[in-house]
Amino acid sequence: MNISLRSGVFAAVIAISSLAASVVGAQESTNRVAANTDWSVFVGDNPKECWGVSAPKETVNTKDGKPVAVRRGDILLFITYRPGKSGEVSFMGGYPFADGSTVDMDIGGTKFTLFTDGEGAWAGTPDEDAKIIAALKAGSEATLSARSGRGTQTRDRFSLLGFTAAMEEAAKRCK
């Protein structure tokens, strides 16, 4: 998928993030259809989309090697499904990423790189999405490390408890 199409997809993800904020705020949303331990599944219409989403279990922010307190928006890891398509990995860091930077994803020692645009990050190709999703299904946690436009280094740790069940549910609902 090309960058402009993925950017458009991420704009849609940002638009629906207020619905996914129930993951962060533990509030119920009318389009949340399942909760699988640390992952929730949502379904949207027009266009039909289904996604699994989780908030981090731990967030560490540093500058010049020292912990700092920073204000970040919603920090969410998404896998989005559309009818007839495989899952697409995306990450919302809660801040604008540094221009030209990438996000490093570590899943049990298997490393991936996501490209960034604004506050979003994605895998580069559908093949890379598939490899990441397979690693997420096999793993117990994922750590995403990035750099903000202000130079803050961030590290967000996501639990993968319930990930496989959530992805099966999301994929089934968007066949």
matplotlib code that plots the C-alpha trace (Angstrom):
import matplotlib.pyplot as plt

x = [0.0, 1.4, 2.2, -0.6, -3.2, -1.7, -1.7, -5.4, -6.0, -4.3, -6.3, -9.4, -7.8, -7.2, -10.8, -12.0, -9.4, -11.9, -14.0, -10.9, -10.1, -12.4, -9.4, -7.4, -10.3, -12.0, -15.3, -17.6, -18.1, -21.1, -18.9, -16.7, -17.7, -15.2, -12.6, -9.8, -7.7, -5.5, -6.9, -10.3, -12.1, -14.1, -16.2, -16.9, -19.1, -18.9, -16.3, -16.5, -13.4, -12.6, -9.7, -8.0, -6.4, -4.4, -2.9, 0.6, 1.2, 4.3, 5.5, 9.0, 10.0, 13.6, 15.6, 19.4, 19.2, 17.1, 13.4, 11.2, 7.5, 5.8, 2.3, 1.2, -2.1, -3.5, -0.8, -2.3, -1.2, -3.8, -4.3, -7.0, -8.9, -11.1, -13.2, -11.0, -7.7, -5.2, -4.4, -2.5, -0.3, -0.3, 0.9, -0.3, 2.5, 0.6, 2.9, 4.3, 7.3, 10.6, 10.7, 12.3, 12.4, 11.2, 9.7, 11.6, 9.3, 10.8, 8.7, 10.6, 13.9, 12.5, 12.8, 10.8, 10.9, 7.8, 7.9, 6.3, 4.2, 2.9, 1.6, 1.3, 3.6, 3.1, 4.8, 6.1, 4.3, 1.5, 4.2, 5.8, 2.4, 1.9, 5.4, 4.7, 1.2, 2.7, 5.4, 2.7, 0.7, 3.8, 5.0, 4.1, 4.9, 5.9, 8.1, 7.9, 10.7, 10.6, 11.7, 9.4, 9.8, 11.1, 13.8, 12.2, 12.9, 9.9, 9.5, 6.0, 5.5, 2.3, 1.0, 0.0, -2.3, -5.4, -3.9, -4.5, -8.2, -8.8, -7.2, -9.3, -12.4, -11.6, -10.7, -13.8, -16.0, -14.5, -14.3]
y = [0.0, 3.4, 6.1, 8.4, 5.7, 4.6, 8.2, 8.4, 5.2, 6.6, 9.8, 7.6, 5.8, 9.2, 10.2, 7.0, 7.1, 8.9, 5.7, 3.6, 5.9, 3.6, 1.3, 4.0, 5.4, 2.0, 3.4, 1.4, 2.5, 1.6, 0.0, -2.1, -5.7, -7.7, -7.4, -10.0, -9.4, -6.5, -6.0, -4.7, -5.1, -2.4, -2.4, 0.7, 1.1, 3.4, 2.1, -1.2, -1.6, -3.8, -3.2, -4.6, -2.0, -1.8, 0.9, 0.4, -1.2, 1.0, 4.2, 5.7, 9.1, 10.3, 13.3, 13.3, 9.9, 11.2, 10.4, 13.4, 14.1, 14.9, 15.3, 12.8, 12.1, 8.6, 6.0, 3.1, 0.0, -1.0, -3.8, -2.8, -5.2, -4.4, -6.8, -8.9, -7.5, -8.7, -6.9, -3.6, -2.5, 1.1, 2.9, 6.2, 7.7, 10.5, 13.2, 14.2, 12.0, 13.7, 14.3, 11.5, 9.3, 5.7, 3.6, 0.5, -2.4, -5.3, -8.4, -10.9, -10.0, -9.9, -6.3, -4.3, -0.7, 1.4, 4.6, 7.7, 10.6, 13.1, 11.2, 7.8, 5.0, 1.9, -1.1, -0.5, -3.2, -5.8, -8.5, -6.6, -6.3, -10.1, -10.7, -8.3, -9.8, -13.3, -12.1, -10.4, -13.6, -15.6, -13.0, -11.9, -8.2, -5.6, -2.6, 0.4, 3.0, 6.4, 10.0, 13.0, 16.2, 17.8, 15.2, 13.1, 9.4, 7.3, 3.6, 2.0, -1.6, -3.3, -6.6, -9.2, -11.1, -11.6, -10.4, -13.6, -13.9, -10.2, -10.5, -13.6, -11.7, -8.5, -10.5, -12.6, -9.5, -7.9, -10.9]
z = [0.0, -0.9, 1.7, 0.8, 1.1, 4.4, 5.6, 4.6, 6.6, 9.6, 9.3, 9.6, 12.6, 14.3, 13.6, 15.4, 18.2, 20.4, 20.2, 20.9, 23.9, 25.9, 25.9, 27.7, 29.8, 30.5, 29.2, 27.0, 23.4, 21.2, 18.6, 20.8, 20.1, 22.2, 24.9, 25.0, 28.1, 27.1, 23.6, 22.5, 19.1, 17.4, 14.2, 12.1, 9.1, 6.0, 5.2, 6.9, 9.2, 12.1, 14.4, 17.5, 19.7, 22.9, 25.1, 26.6, 30.0, 30.5, 29.0, 29.6, 28.3, 28.4, 27.2, 27.3, 29.0, 31.9, 32.6, 31.9, 32.3, 29.0, 27.9, 25.2, 23.6, 23.2, 22.7, 20.8, 18.8, 16.1, 13.7, 11.2, 8.9, 5.9, 3.8, 1.6, 3.0, 5.5, 8.7, 8.7, 11.7, 12.9, 16.0, 17.3, 19.5, 21.1, 19.7, 16.3, 15.5, 14.5, 10.8, 8.9, 12.0, 12.4, 15.2, 16.3, 17.3, 19.3, 19.8, 21.9, 20.2, 16.7, 15.4, 12.9, 11.7, 11.1, 9.1, 10.5, 9.3, 11.8, 14.9, 13.0, 12.2, 9.9, 8.4, 4.9, 3.0, 3.4, 3.7, 6.6, 8.2, 8.0, 9.5, 12.4, 13.1, 13.1, 15.6, 17.7, 17.9, 19.0, 21.5, 25.0, 24.7, 22.1, 22.8, 20.5, 20.7, 18.9, 19.0, 19.1, 17.2, 20.4, 20.8, 23.5, 23.3, 24.1, 24.9, 25.1, 26.2, 25.1, 26.5, 23.9, 26.2, 24.2, 21.0, 18.9, 20.0, 19.3, 15.8, 15.0, 16.1, 14.1, 11.0, 11.2, 11.5, 8.4, 6.0]

ax = plt.figure().add_subplot(projection="3d")
ax.plot(x, y, z, "-o")
ax.set_aspect("equal")
plt.show()
